[in-house]
Amino acid sequence: MPMKGTLINVAAILGGTSLGILLKTRLPNRVSNVVIQGIGIFTVFLGIRLALQTQSAITTLFSLIIGGIIGAVLDIEGRLERVASRLETRLATQESRIAEGFLTATLLFCVGPMAIIGSLEDGISGNYHILMTKSMMDGFCSIAFGAAMGIGVALSAVAVLVYQGGLTALSSVMSKVLTDAAIAEMTATGGLLIVGIGFDMLGIKKIQAANLLPAIAVAPILVHLFHGL
């Protein structure tokens, strides 16, 4: 069944978030905060590990610069924040962190090689083992995020459904275009964005990671152009 892996992923996020929200009243803030900090540290580690897979650091650099310019012009981060803020106004309690939960979870769950490669494999062969592994990771993260940031984390499941579902639907076309080198640079670029997310989670530096998202799409284009020179 096409998209089965993505549907499992969505269910894991919704289930994990629900469990986290239920546990929130039983978890002291210091416990949920330290869990978020632990995930933040691991996120930085994971991002660095992915970034080191680059085969051309200059390609990754230009991808970030060009993608960042595109994202800033389109104001992706601002648009996401405005959407989340409108949802927060309608649904949130006074202490809700819907906007933060939606943005953080959406970026963390959508950026990275497992979402891309897993969706491609699911669409081409129906094998969703990679997305199953990702689902377990996302589910555990959703518990912690749900306890700390509330329902906004669950809303990220919509972004995951659209993003991974779209990749799965287009996988037959993309698989003919994306080379191993292109996937490597997309992975490395996504890894650096994940590092930025980790910094934000740890309170080190606010990175406009959403505005840098186009860099992932720019990376394979630059690989093709550079290889053609």
Z-matrix of the N, CA and C atoms (Angstrom, degrees):
N
C 1 1.473
C 2 1.529 1 109.38
N 3 1.334 2 118.36 1 118.46
C 4 1.464 3 121.09 2 178.29
C 5 1.528 4 111.32 3 -60.18
N 6 1.319 5 115.39 4 142.86
C 7 1.467 6 123.03 5 177.64
C 8 1.520 7 113.26 6 72.74
N 9 1.329 8 118.10 7 7.63
C 10 1.463 9 119.22 8 179.77
C 11 1.524 10 111.04 9 -60.43
N 12 1.348 11 115.56 10 -40.43
C 13 1.455 12 119.49 11 179.20
C 14 1.513 13 112.28 12 -61.64
N 15 1.331 14 116.66 13 -41.67
C 16 1.462 15 120.70 14 179.28
C 17 1.524 16 111.08 15 -66.59
N 18 1.323 17 117.35 16 -39.82
C 19 1.465 18 120.56 17 178.75
C 20 1.523 19 111.11 18 -63.99
N 21 1.326 20 116.88 19 -38.27
C 22 1.464 21 120.59 20 175.95
C 23 1.522 22 109.99 21 -64.22
N 24 1.328 23 115.82 22 -40.98
C 25 1.461 24 121.39 23 178.90
C 26 1.530 25 110.57 24 -60.67
N 27 1.325 26 116.13 25 -45.63
C 28 1.466 27 121.06 26 179.01
C 29 1.530 28 110.46 27 -61.02
N 30 1.333 29 116.37 28 -43.75
C 31 1.464 30 120.46 29 179.78
C 32 1.527 31 111.35 30 -62.75
N 33 1.336 32 116.44 31 -38.52
C 34 1.467 33 120.44 32 179.18
C 35 1.523 34 111.13 33 -64.24
N 36 1.328 35 116.23 34 -40.37
C 37 1.467 36 120.26 35 179.24
C 38 1.529 37 110.86 36 -66.33
N 39 1.327 38 116.29 37 -45.64
C 40 1.464 39 120.11 38 179.95
C 41 1.525 40 111.32 39 -64.30
N 42 1.342 41 115.90 40 -43.66
C 43 1.462 42 119.80 41 179.30
C 44 1.515 43 112.29 42 -65.51
N 45 1.327 44 116.06 43 -44.06
C 46 1.458 45 120.04 44 179.66
C 47 1.514 46 112.23 45 -63.81
N 48 1.335 47 116.20 46 -42.24
C 49 1.461 48 119.92 47 179.11
C 50 1.526 49 111.16 48 -63.74
N 51 1.324 50 116.36 49 -43.54
C 52 1.466 51 120.60 50 179.35
C 53 1.524 52 110.99 51 -59.88
N 54 1.333 53 115.94 52 -43.97
C 55 1.464 54 119.91 53 178.98
C 56 1.524 55 110.56 54 -64.22
N 57 1.321 56 115.88 55 -40.89
C 58 1.461 57 119.67 56 179.07
C 59 1.517 58 112.25 57 -62.64
N 60 1.345 59 116.38 58 -41.65
C 61 1.468 60 120.24 59 179.15
C 62 1.529 61 110.54 60 -64.79
N 63 1.336 62 116.64 61 -39.17
C 64 1.464 63 120.47 62 178.26
C 65 1.523 64 111.72 63 -64.97
N 66 1.324 65 115.81 64 -36.17
C 67 1.463 66 120.36 65 -178.64
C 68 1.520 67 112.69 66 -80.32
N 69 1.321 68 116.52 67 -12.23
C 70 1.464 69 119.95 68 -173.28
C 71 1.523 70 112.29 69 -57.05
N 72 1.325 71 116.38 70 -43.56
C 73 1.462 72 119.14 71 -177.78
C 74 1.525 73 111.81 72 -69.77
N 75 1.322 74 116.68 73 -17.50
C 76 1.458 75 120.00 74 -179.02
C 77 1.524 76 112.00 75 -99.37
N 78 1.318 77 116.12 76 -9.21
C 79 1.456 78 120.20 77 -179.09
C 80 1.526 79 109.89 78 -105.56
N 81 1.325 80 117.66 79 121.91
C 82 1.470 81 119.61 80 174.86
C 83 1.521 82 110.27 81 -61.48
N 84 1.323 83 116.20 82 152.47
C 85 1.463 84 120.11 83 179.56
C 86 1.516 85 112.09 84 -56.85
N 87 1.326 86 116.65 85 -36.00
C 88 1.457 87 119.28 86 -178.34
C 89 1.524 88 111.33 87 -65.04
N 90 1.348 89 116.38 88 -30.00
C 91 1.463 90 119.88 89 179.00
C 92 1.522 91 110.21 90 -73.48
N 93 1.342 92 116.99 91 -49.25
C 94 1.464 93 119.83 92 -179.67
C 95 1.523 94 110.79 93 -64.24
N 96 1.332 95 116.87 94 -35.52
C 97 1.464 96 119.90 95 179.54
C 98 1.517 97 111.62 96 -65.88
N 99 1.321 98 116.53 97 -42.20
C 100 1.463 99 118.57 98 -178.93
C 101 1.525 100 110.56 99 -70.13
N 102 1.338 101 117.05 100 -30.45
C 103 1.465 102 119.80 101 175.72
C 104 1.525 103 109.82 102 -65.13
N 105 1.335 104 116.63 103 -44.69
C 106 1.463 105 120.91 104 177.75
C 107 1.519 106 110.43 105 -61.42
N 108 1.327 107 116.93 106 -39.66
C 109 1.460 108 120.11 107 178.40
C 110 1.524 109 111.15 108 -64.38
N 111 1.332 110 115.40 109 -40.93
C 112 1.462 111 119.14 110 177.86
C 113 1.517 112 111.59 111 -62.57
N 114 1.340 113 116.45 112 -43.32
C 115 1.460 114 120.25 113 177.68
C 116 1.525 115 109.99 114 -65.38
N 117 1.335 116 116.50 115 -36.09
C 118 1.465 117 120.13 116 178.02
C 119 1.519 118 111.92 117 -61.96
N 120 1.328 119 116.25 118 -44.02
C 121 1.466 120 120.29 119 178.09
C 122 1.523 121 110.46 120 -62.25
N 123 1.347 122 116.07 121 -44.54
C 124 1.462 123 119.52 122 179.33
C 125 1.522 124 110.92 123 -65.35
N 126 1.328 125 116.82 124 -35.31
C 127 1.462 126 120.73 125 179.03
C 128 1.521 127 110.93 126 -62.40
N 129 1.329 128 116.63 127 -42.52
C 130 1.468 129 120.05 128 176.77
C 131 1.524 130 110.23 129 -62.18
N 132 1.327 131 116.62 130 -45.03
C 133 1.467 132 121.13 131 178.60
C 134 1.522 133 111.22 132 -59.52
N 135 1.348 134 116.21 133 -46.45
C 136 1.461 135 120.45 134 -179.36
C 137 1.517 136 110.70 135 -63.08
N 138 1.323 137 116.78 136 -42.63
C 139 1.460 138 120.52 137 179.82
C 140 1.514 139 112.42 138 -61.70
N 141 1.331 140 116.53 139 -43.80
C 142 1.466 141 120.25 140 178.38
C 143 1.520 142 110.49 141 -62.62
N 144 1.320 143 115.74 142 -42.53
C 145 1.470 144 120.19 143 179.94
C 146 1.524 145 111.07 144 -60.79
N 147 1.311 146 117.09 145 -41.42
C 148 1.465 147 121.07 146 179.03
C 149 1.521 148 111.00 147 -70.34
N 150 1.331 149 116.18 148 -40.37
C 151 1.465 150 120.19 149 -178.11
C 152 1.521 151 111.76 150 -62.64
N 153 1.323 152 116.83 151 -31.30
C 154 1.463 153 121.00 152 -178.66
C 155 1.529 154 112.61 153 -71.80
N 156 1.333 155 116.88 154 -4.82
C 157 1.462 156 119.90 155 178.00
C 158 1.525 157 112.39 156 -81.53
N 159 1.321 158 117.32 157 -2.57
C 160 1.464 159 120.07 158 -179.65
C 161 1.521 160 111.66 159 -60.72
N 162 1.313 161 114.90 160 142.97
C 163 1.462 162 121.49 161 174.42
C 164 1.519 163 110.60 162 -102.59
N 165 1.332 164 115.75 163 -6.99
C 166 1.458 165 121.15 164 -179.89
C 167 1.521 166 108.77 165 -154.09
N 168 1.333 167 116.27 166 98.48
C 169 1.459 168 120.63 167 -177.22
C 170 1.524 169 111.47 168 -61.12
N 171 1.329 170 117.14 169 -33.60
C 172 1.462 171 120.36 170 -178.86
C 173 1.523 172 110.73 171 -66.11
N 174 1.348 173 116.42 172 -34.75
C 175 1.465 174 120.34 173 176.80
C 176 1.524 175 110.48 174 -64.77
N 177 1.321 176 115.56 175 -43.25
C 178 1.463 177 119.93 176 178.37
C 179 1.521 178 111.21 177 -62.79
N 180 1.332 179 116.62 178 -42.20
C 181 1.465 180 121.18 179 179.53
C 182 1.524 181 111.36 180 -61.32
N 183 1.334 182 116.61 181 -50.05
C 184 1.462 183 120.10 182 -179.63
C 185 1.530 184 111.31 183 -65.30
N 186 1.325 185 116.71 184 -33.55
C 187 1.464 186 119.95 185 177.22
C 188 1.522 187 110.46 186 -61.64
N 189 1.332 188 116.15 187 -43.86
C 190 1.461 189 120.38 188 179.55
C 191 1.525 190 111.51 189 -65.68
N 192 1.332 191 116.17 190 -41.52
C 193 1.468 192 119.70 191 -178.85
C 194 1.526 193 111.05 192 -65.92
N 195 1.333 194 115.95 193 -52.22
C 196 1.470 195 120.11 194 -178.34
C 197 1.525 196 110.82 195 -65.67
N 198 1.334 197 115.76 196 -45.54
C 199 1.460 198 119.61 197 179.12
C 200 1.514 199 112.11 198 -62.63
N 201 1.347 200 116.39 199 -37.72
C 202 1.457 201 120.20 200 178.48
C 203 1.519 202 112.34 201 -65.33
N 204 1.333 203 115.81 202 -39.25
C 205 1.470 204 119.82 203 177.47
C 206 1.527 205 110.38 204 -63.21
N 207 1.340 206 115.57 205 -45.40
C 208 1.471 207 120.09 206 178.76
C 209 1.526 208 110.42 207 -60.55
N 210 1.328 209 115.91 208 -46.91
C 211 1.459 210 120.29 209 -179.21
C 212 1.512 211 113.19 210 -63.35
N 213 1.352 212 116.09 211 -38.07
C 214 1.463 213 119.96 212 179.43
C 215 1.524 214 111.16 213 -68.26
N 216 1.342 215 116.34 214 -40.41
C 217 1.464 216 120.29 215 178.36
C 218 1.529 217 110.26 216 -63.81
N 219 1.333 218 116.11 217 -42.25
C 220 1.466 219 120.71 218 179.28
C 221 1.529 220 111.77 219 -77.39
N 222 1.331 221 116.16 220 -15.01
C 223 1.468 222 122.23 221 -178.71
C 224 1.531 223 110.96 222 54.63
N 225 1.332 224 115.43 223 51.59
C 226 1.460 225 120.51 224 -177.84
C 227 1.524 226 111.18 225 -60.66
N 228 1.331 227 116.12 226 -45.74
C 229 1.467 228 119.71 227 -178.64
C 230 1.525 229 110.77 228 -62.21
N 231 1.319 230 116.53 229 -44.27
C 232 1.455 231 120.12 230 179.83
C 233 1.519 232 111.95 231 -62.76
N 234 1.324 233 116.13 232 -40.78
C 235 1.468 234 120.03 233 179.37
C 236 1.526 235 110.76 234 -64.18
N 237 1.343 236 116.46 235 -44.50
C 238 1.461 237 120.16 236 178.78
C 239 1.526 238 110.96 237 -62.20
N 240 1.330 239 116.03 238 -41.45
C 241 1.462 240 119.76 239 179.74
C 242 1.527 241 111.32 240 -65.54
N 243 1.337 242 116.43 241 -37.62
C 244 1.472 243 119.02 242 179.51
C 245 1.524 244 111.07 243 -68.11
N 246 1.338 245 116.16 244 -40.40
C 247 1.467 246 119.47 245 177.02
C 248 1.525 247 109.91 246 -62.17
N 249 1.339 248 115.76 247 -47.07
C 250 1.460 249 119.93 248 -179.48
C 251 1.526 250 111.29 249 -63.81
N 252 1.326 251 116.66 250 -37.01
C 253 1.468 252 120.48 251 179.72
C 254 1.522 253 111.44 252 -65.90
N 255 1.344 254 115.94 253 -38.85
C 256 1.470 255 118.89 254 177.69
C 257 1.523 256 110.15 255 -64.59
N 258 1.336 257 115.91 256 -40.84
C 259 1.460 258 119.45 257 177.29
C 260 1.527 259 110.30 258 -64.59
N 261 1.329 260 115.57 259 -39.10
C 262 1.461 261 120.01 260 179.81
C 263 1.516 262 111.05 261 -63.52
N 264 1.323 263 116.72 262 -39.22
C 265 1.460 264 120.96 263 179.88
C 266 1.526 265 110.83 264 -63.31
N 267 1.317 266 115.89 265 -36.78
C 268 1.463 267 120.20 266 -176.76
C 269 1.525 268 112.34 267 -82.85
N 270 1.330 269 116.39 268 -36.98
C 271 1.456 270 119.57 269 -169.67
C 272 1.516 271 114.81 270 -111.28
N 273 1.320 272 117.16 271 -19.82
C 274 1.460 273 119.32 272 -166.01
C 275 1.513 274 113.11 273 -82.06
N 276 1.313 275 113.90 274 152.32
C 277 1.451 276 120.58 275 166.81
C 278 1.515 277 107.03 276 -85.41
N 279 1.285 278 116.40 277 176.49
C 280 1.456 279 120.00 278 -174.44
C 281 1.531 280 111.85 279 -61.55
N 282 1.338 281 117.51 280 -31.82
C 283 1.453 282 120.25 281 -174.71
C 284 1.529 283 111.67 282 -104.08
N 285 1.311 284 116.92 283 15.60
C 286 1.462 285 119.56 284 -176.42
C 287 1.515 286 112.34 285 -66.84
N 288 1.344 287 114.63 286 151.83
C 289 1.461 288 120.88 287 176.61
C 290 1.527 289 108.37 288 -122.63
N 291 1.336 290 116.19 289 42.91
C 292 1.459 291 120.72 290 -175.68
C 293 1.521 292 111.71 291 -58.86
N 294 1.321 293 117.53 292 -48.71
C 295 1.462 294 120.08 293 -176.81
C 296 1.518 295 111.24 294 -59.11
N 297 1.322 296 116.02 295 -46.84
C 298 1.466 297 119.94 296 -179.63
C 299 1.522 298 111.17 297 -64.10
N 300 1.333 299 116.92 298 -43.03
C 301 1.460 300 120.42 299 -179.67
C 302 1.515 301 112.23 300 -64.22
N 303 1.339 302 116.23 301 -43.09
C 304 1.462 303 120.73 302 -179.76
C 305 1.521 304 111.19 303 -63.33
N 306 1.329 305 117.05 304 -48.95
C 307 1.463 306 120.89 305 -177.52
C 308 1.521 307 111.78 306 -66.21
N 309 1.327 308 116.77 307 -48.12
C 310 1.462 309 120.68 308 -177.42
C 311 1.522 310 111.28 309 -62.52
N 312 1.335 311 116.73 310 -48.56
C 313 1.458 312 120.34 311 -177.57
C 314 1.528 313 111.68 312 -67.83
N 315 1.337 314 117.44 313 -40.42
C 316 1.463 315 120.38 314 179.33
C 317 1.519 316 111.09 315 -60.35
N 318 1.316 317 116.75 316 -47.02
C 319 1.461 318 120.14 317 -179.73
C 320 1.521 319 111.15 318 -65.56
N 321 1.327 320 116.93 319 -44.61
C 322 1.459 321 120.01 320 -177.27
C 323 1.522 322 111.79 321 -65.85
N 324 1.341 323 117.37 322 -40.01
C 325 1.457 324 120.75 323 -176.08
C 326 1.530 325 113.00 324 -80.53
N 327 1.331 326 117.19 325 -24.54
C 328 1.467 327 119.82 326 -175.60
C 329 1.524 328 113.72 327 -98.63
N 330 1.335 329 117.11 328 -24.05
C 331 1.463 330 120.18 329 -177.61
C 332 1.523 331 109.22 330 -92.63
N 333 1.319 332 116.45 331 126.58
C 334 1.455 333 119.61 332 177.06
C 335 1.514 334 112.26 333 139.69
N 336 1.312 335 115.79 334 160.98
C 337 1.460 336 120.94 335 -175.19
C 338 1.521 337 114.27 336 -69.63
N 339 1.334 338 117.62 337 -29.21
C 340 1.464 339 118.90 338 -177.35
C 341 1.521 340 111.16 339 -65.12
N 342 1.325 341 117.14 340 -37.58
C 343 1.465 342 120.21 341 178.37
C 344 1.520 343 110.62 342 -65.16
N 345 1.340 344 116.20 343 -41.73
C 346 1.464 345 120.64 344 -177.63
C 347 1.521 346 111.33 345 -72.47
N 348 1.340 347 115.48 346 -56.69
C 349 1.466 348 119.80 347 -176.06
C 350 1.523 349 110.89 348 -66.22
N 351 1.341 350 116.58 349 -40.64
C 352 1.462 351 119.84 350 179.36
C 353 1.516 352 112.41 351 -62.48
N 354 1.332 353 116.89 352 -40.77
C 355 1.467 354 120.49 353 178.82
C 356 1.522 355 111.26 354 -67.51
N 357 1.333 356 116.03 355 -39.57
C 358 1.465 357 119.47 356 177.41
C 359 1.522 358 110.97 357 -61.65
N 360 1.327 359 115.92 358 -46.72
C 361 1.464 360 119.74 359 -178.47
C 362 1.519 361 111.31 360 -65.31
N 363 1.322 362 116.56 361 -38.03
C 364 1.462 363 120.86 362 178.55
C 365 1.524 364 110.57 363 -63.49
N 366 1.330 365 116.49 364 -41.60
C 367 1.459 366 119.86 365 -178.23
C 368 1.510 367 113.96 366 -73.95
N 369 1.335 368 116.40 367 -34.91
C 370 1.467 369 119.92 368 -175.72
C 371 1.525 370 112.26 369 -81.85
N 372 1.336 371 116.10 370 -47.58
C 373 1.470 372 119.56 371 -172.77
C 374 1.521 373 113.70 372 -115.15
N 375 1.331 374 117.31 373 -9.43
C 376 1.455 375 119.60 374 -176.39
C 377 1.517 376 112.75 375 80.09
N 378 1.332 377 117.54 376 3.71
C 379 1.461 378 122.57 377 178.51
C 380 1.526 379 108.74 378 -84.64
N 381 1.319 380 116.60 379 117.25
C 382 1.465 381 119.84 380 -175.95
C 383 1.532 382 112.14 381 -115.29
N 384 1.330 383 117.60 382 25.81
C 385 1.463 384 120.98 383 -178.74
C 386 1.530 385 111.91 384 -62.95
N 387 1.325 386 116.91 385 -39.45
C 388 1.464 387 119.70 386 179.74
C 389 1.526 388 110.10 387 -63.91
N 390 1.321 389 116.31 388 -43.81
C 391 1.464 390 119.36 389 179.54
C 392 1.528 391 111.64 390 -69.23
N 393 1.335 392 117.46 391 -27.85
C 394 1.463 393 120.21 392 174.96
C 395 1.525 394 110.13 393 -64.05
N 396 1.342 395 115.44 394 -44.34
C 397 1.465 396 119.98 395 177.84
C 398 1.523 397 110.48 396 -62.43
N 399 1.332 398 115.66 397 -44.62
C 400 1.469 399 120.26 398 177.93
C 401 1.526 400 110.73 399 -61.33
N 402 1.326 401 116.66 400 -37.37
C 403 1.462 402 120.68 401 -179.50
C 404 1.520 403 111.44 402 -61.92
N 405 1.336 404 116.34 403 -40.80
C 406 1.462 405 119.46 404 178.72
C 407 1.523 406 111.02 405 -63.99
N 408 1.340 407 115.74 406 -42.70
C 409 1.465 408 119.87 407 178.36
C 410 1.526 409 110.74 408 -63.12
N 411 1.336 410 115.91 409 -47.09
C 412 1.465 411 120.24 410 -179.04
C 413 1.525 412 111.43 411 -64.18
N 414 1.338 413 116.01 412 -36.51
C 415 1.461 414 120.02 413 179.79
C 416 1.518 415 112.10 414 -62.74
N 417 1.339 416 115.99 415 -45.68
C 418 1.462 417 119.71 416 178.61
C 419 1.526 418 111.11 417 -64.73
N 420 1.338 419 116.07 418 -41.70
C 421 1.469 420 119.29 419 177.72
C 422 1.527 421 110.73 420 -62.72
N 423 1.339 422 116.50 421 -37.99
C 424 1.464 423 120.73 422 -178.20
C 425 1.524 424 112.09 423 -64.02
N 426 1.328 425 116.77 424 -32.54
C 427 1.466 426 119.35 425 177.93
C 428 1.526 427 109.98 426 -62.08
N 429 1.335 428 114.74 427 -48.72
C 430 1.470 429 119.19 428 -179.52
C 431 1.524 430 111.22 429 -67.12
N 432 1.332 431 116.09 430 -44.65
C 433 1.460 432 119.98 431 -179.67
C 434 1.524 433 111.11 432 -64.84
N 435 1.342 434 116.12 433 -41.48
C 436 1.456 435 120.02 434 -179.63
C 437 1.516 436 112.04 435 -61.73
N 438 1.336 437 116.51 436 -40.41
C 439 1.461 438 120.36 437 178.86
C 440 1.520 439 111.44 438 -66.35
N 441 1.334 440 116.02 439 -34.73
C 442 1.465 441 119.89 440 -175.30
C 443 1.522 442 113.39 441 -90.31
N 444 1.355 443 117.05 442 -34.66
C 445 1.464 444 119.84 443 -170.54
C 446 1.522 445 114.51 444 -122.81
N 447 1.328 446 118.13 445 -4.96
C 448 1.448 447 120.41 446 171.44
C 449 1.520 448 116.52 447 80.20
N 450 1.330 449 114.99 448 -152.40
C 451 1.459 450 122.69 449 -168.83
C 452 1.523 451 113.82 450 -66.48
N 453 1.316 452 117.94 451 -18.79
C 454 1.461 453 120.45 452 178.72
C 455 1.510 454 112.51 453 -57.62
N 456 1.326 455 116.73 454 -31.00
C 457 1.466 456 120.93 455 178.55
C 458 1.525 457 110.26 456 -65.08
N 459 1.330 458 117.19 457 -39.79
C 460 1.463 459 120.91 458 179.11
C 461 1.522 460 111.30 459 -63.92
N 462 1.338 461 117.16 460 -34.34
C 463 1.461 462 120.74 461 179.89
C 464 1.523 463 111.75 462 -64.46
N 465 1.327 464 116.87 463 -23.81
C 466 1.463 465 119.84 464 178.28
C 467 1.522 466 111.50 465 -65.74
N 468 1.340 467 117.52 466 -18.93
C 469 1.462 468 120.68 467 178.22
C 470 1.528 469 110.80 468 -61.49
N 471 1.332 470 116.90 469 -31.68
C 472 1.468 471 120.73 470 177.47
C 473 1.523 472 109.85 471 -64.86
N 474 1.335 473 116.08 472 -43.62
C 475 1.462 474 120.23 473 178.75
C 476 1.522 475 110.94 474 -63.57
N 477 1.328 476 116.57 475 -40.13
C 478 1.467 477 120.90 476 178.37
C 479 1.524 478 110.36 477 -63.61
N 480 1.336 479 116.41 478 -42.56
C 481 1.461 480 120.57 479 179.83
C 482 1.522 481 111.44 480 -61.60
N 483 1.333 482 116.45 481 -45.55
C 484 1.467 483 120.72 482 -179.24
C 485 1.524 484 110.84 483 -68.16
N 486 1.327 485 116.10 484 -46.26
C 487 1.467 486 121.37 485 -175.65
C 488 1.525 487 111.61 486 -66.75
N 489 1.325 488 116.76 487 -57.65
C 490 1.464 489 119.75 488 -177.87
C 491 1.518 490 111.61 489 -70.60
N 492 1.327 491 116.72 490 -35.48
C 493 1.457 492 119.34 491 177.62
C 494 1.512 493 111.49 492 -64.20
N 495 1.342 494 116.10 493 -39.78
C 496 1.460 495 120.13 494 176.89
C 497 1.511 496 112.37 495 -64.13
N 498 1.340 497 116.36 496 -41.96
C 499 1.465 498 119.94 497 178.14
C 500 1.523 499 111.26 498 -63.86
N 501 1.324 500 116.31 499 -40.01
C 502 1.462 501 119.98 500 179.16
C 503 1.524 502 110.84 501 -63.93
N 504 1.334 503 116.13 502 -43.53
C 505 1.464 504 120.20 503 -178.87
C 506 1.524 505 112.02 504 -64.25
N 507 1.332 506 116.28 505 -32.35
C 508 1.466 507 120.65 506 -177.49
C 509 1.530 508 112.84 507 -99.61
N 510 1.323 509 116.59 508 7.75
C 511 1.464 510 120.06 509 -172.32
C 512 1.523 511 113.76 510 -61.57
N 513 1.314 512 116.98 511 -35.11
C 514 1.465 513 119.13 512 -178.94
C 515 1.524 514 111.48 513 -63.66
N 516 1.341 515 115.81 514 -33.75
C 517 1.463 516 120.12 515 177.81
C 518 1.524 517 110.38 516 -78.38
N 519 1.320 518 115.93 517 -46.13
C 520 1.453 519 120.64 518 -177.07
C 521 1.522 520 112.43 519 -63.90
N 522 1.316 521 116.92 520 -35.11
C 523 1.462 522 119.85 521 -177.41
C 524 1.519 523 111.83 522 -63.54
N 525 1.333 524 116.80 523 -24.10
C 526 1.460 525 120.51 524 178.65
C 527 1.527 526 111.74 525 -83.51
N 528 1.322 527 115.44 526 -16.13
C 529 1.463 528 120.32 527 -176.27
C 530 1.524 529 111.92 528 -100.48
N 531 1.331 530 116.83 529 -40.96
C 532 1.459 531 121.13 530 -174.47
C 533 1.521 532 111.62 531 -81.22
N 534 1.324 533 115.88 532 119.58
C 535 1.462 534 121.69 533 174.98
C 536 1.527 535 108.91 534 -90.47
N 537 1.327 536 115.87 535 172.31
C 538 1.467 537 119.71 536 176.67
C 539 1.526 538 110.77 537 -59.57
N 540 1.335 539 116.11 538 -38.37
C 541 1.469 540 120.45 539 179.57
C 542 1.524 541 110.77 540 -64.77
N 543 1.326 542 116.69 541 -40.28
C 544 1.466 543 120.47 542 179.67
C 545 1.525 544 110.90 543 -64.86
N 546 1.335 545 116.41 544 -43.99
C 547 1.465 546 120.53 545 179.05
C 548 1.522 547 110.44 546 -63.32
N 549 1.343 548 116.40 547 -38.16
C 550 1.471 549 120.27 548 179.16
C 551 1.522 550 111.21 549 -61.69
N 552 1.327 551 116.85 550 -42.71
C 553 1.466 552 119.48 551 -179.38
C 554 1.525 553 111.73 552 -73.23
N 555 1.324 554 117.41 553 -34.07
C 556 1.460 555 119.90 554 174.10
C 557 1.528 556 110.07 555 -63.55
N 558 1.326 557 115.88 556 -40.17
C 559 1.458 558 121.42 557 178.45
C 560 1.520 559 110.80 558 -63.42
N 561 1.333 560 116.40 559 -46.57
C 562 1.464 561 121.02 560 -178.91
C 563 1.523 562 111.36 561 -64.29
N 564 1.320 563 115.91 562 -42.85
C 565 1.467 564 119.96 563 179.24
C 566 1.525 565 110.69 564 -64.19
N 567 1.320 566 116.12 565 -44.94
C 568 1.461 567 119.92 566 176.43
C 569 1.519 568 111.77 567 -61.50
N 570 1.330 569 116.25 568 -36.09
C 571 1.459 570 120.29 569 178.17
C 572 1.516 571 112.60 570 -60.97
N 573 1.330 572 116.44 571 -41.44
C 574 1.463 573 119.97 572 178.54
C 575 1.528 574 111.30 573 -66.13
N 576 1.328 575 116.47 574 -35.67
C 577 1.467 576 119.08 575 175.82
C 578 1.527 577 110.46 576 -65.23
N 579 1.331 578 116.25 577 -37.23
C 580 1.460 579 120.44 578 178.09
C 581 1.528 580 110.55 579 -64.71
N 582 1.343 581 116.78 580 -37.99
C 583 1.467 582 120.10 581 174.94
C 584 1.531 583 109.91 582 -58.59
N 585 1.336 584 115.98 583 -43.89
C 586 1.460 585 120.34 584 178.12
C 587 1.517 586 112.21 585 -60.67
N 588 1.329 587 116.51 586 -40.12
C 589 1.463 588 120.88 587 177.71
C 590 1.523 589 109.92 588 -62.89
N 591 1.340 590 115.63 589 -42.09
C 592 1.461 591 120.03 590 178.41
C 593 1.515 592 112.19 591 -61.53
N 594 1.328 593 116.77 592 -41.98
C 595 1.466 594 120.86 593 176.87
C 596 1.523 595 110.86 594 -59.85
N 597 1.334 596 115.84 595 -41.89
C 598 1.461 597 120.72 596 179.71
C 599 1.527 598 110.46 597 -64.33
N 600 1.332 599 116.92 598 -43.59
C 601 1.461 600 121.59 599 179.96
C 602 1.523 601 111.84 600 -62.23
N 603 1.327 602 116.00 601 -34.39
C 604 1.460 603 121.04 602 -178.69
C 605 1.526 604 112.57 603 -86.78
N 606 1.330 605 116.60 604 -2.76
C 607 1.454 606 120.36 605 179.85
C 608 1.514 607 113.83 606 74.41
N 609 1.325 608 116.77 607 18.84
C 610 1.463 609 120.93 608 -179.19
C 611 1.523 610 110.65 609 -77.43
N 612 1.321 611 116.37 610 -48.01
C 613 1.457 612 121.66 611 -177.16
C 614 1.511 613 109.16 612 -160.46
N 615 1.336 614 116.36 613 135.79
C 616 1.453 615 121.22 614 176.02
C 617 1.521 616 108.82 615 -80.61
N 618 1.321 617 116.48 616 112.13
C 619 1.461 618 122.53 617 179.54
C 620 1.527 619 108.63 618 -104.31
N 621 1.331 620 117.08 619 132.38
C 622 1.469 621 120.46 620 177.39
C 623 1.528 622 109.03 621 -81.08
N 624 1.327 623 114.37 622 68.82
C 625 1.461 624 120.13 623 -174.00
C 626 1.523 625 112.38 624 -63.27
N 627 1.330 626 116.89 625 -34.03
C 628 1.464 627 119.25 626 -179.33
C 629 1.525 628 111.23 627 -63.11
N 630 1.322 629 116.72 628 -37.79
C 631 1.465 630 119.95 629 178.20
C 632 1.525 631 112.08 630 -69.20
N 633 1.319 632 116.92 631 -17.54
C 634 1.464 633 120.97 632 179.21
C 635 1.528 634 112.67 633 -92.53
N 636 1.323 635 117.26 634 -5.76
C 637 1.467 636 120.48 635 -178.14
C 638 1.530 637 114.03 636 -56.24
N 639 1.348 638 120.56 637 -37.83
C 640 1.470 639 119.25 638 178.49
C 641 1.523 640 113.47 639 -58.23
N 642 1.318 641 117.28 640 -18.63
C 643 1.463 642 120.43 641 179.62
C 644 1.521 643 111.63 642 -59.73
N 645 1.326 644 117.07 643 -30.90
C 646 1.463 645 120.16 644 179.87
C 647 1.522 646 110.45 645 -66.53
N 648 1.331 647 117.25 646 -36.42
C 649 1.465 648 120.91 647 177.45
C 650 1.520 649 111.50 648 -76.63
N 651 1.332 650 116.26 649 -29.87
C 652 1.465 651 120.21 650 -179.83
C 653 1.525 652 111.00 651 -71.01
N 654 1.329 653 117.33 652 -34.35
C 655 1.467 654 121.96 653 -174.50
C 656 1.529 655 113.94 654 -53.32
N 657 1.341 656 120.27 655 -52.37
C 658 1.469 657 118.81 656 -179.28
C 659 1.523 658 113.27 657 -65.71
N 660 1.326 659 116.95 658 -28.62
C 661 1.468 660 120.30 659 177.18
C 662 1.521 661 109.89 660 -66.15
N 663 1.331 662 116.59 661 -44.33
C 664 1.460 663 120.50 662 178.85
C 665 1.522 664 111.46 663 -66.20
N 666 1.317 665 116.79 664 -37.30
C 667 1.473 666 119.82 665 176.80
C 668 1.516 667 109.83 666 -59.01
N 669 1.322 668 116.31 667 -45.28
C 670 1.468 669 120.93 668 179.71
C 671 1.528 670 110.63 669 -63.46
N 672 1.333 671 116.90 670 -43.21
C 673 1.464 672 120.40 671 -179.08
C 674 1.522 673 111.53 672 -66.57
N 675 1.324 674 117.45 673 -44.71
C 676 1.456 675 121.08 674 -178.00
C 677 1.522 676 111.68 675 -66.68
N 678 1.336 677 115.63 676 -37.35
C 679 1.464 678 118.95 677 179.38
C 680 1.524 679 111.48 678 -71.54
N 681 1.338 680 115.17 679 -21.62
C 682 1.460 681 118.56 680 179.72
C 683 1.512 682 113.28 681 -83.13
N 684 1.348 683 116.66 682 -9.79
C 685 1.469 684 120.20 683 -179.17
C 686 1.526 685 111.40 684 -79.13
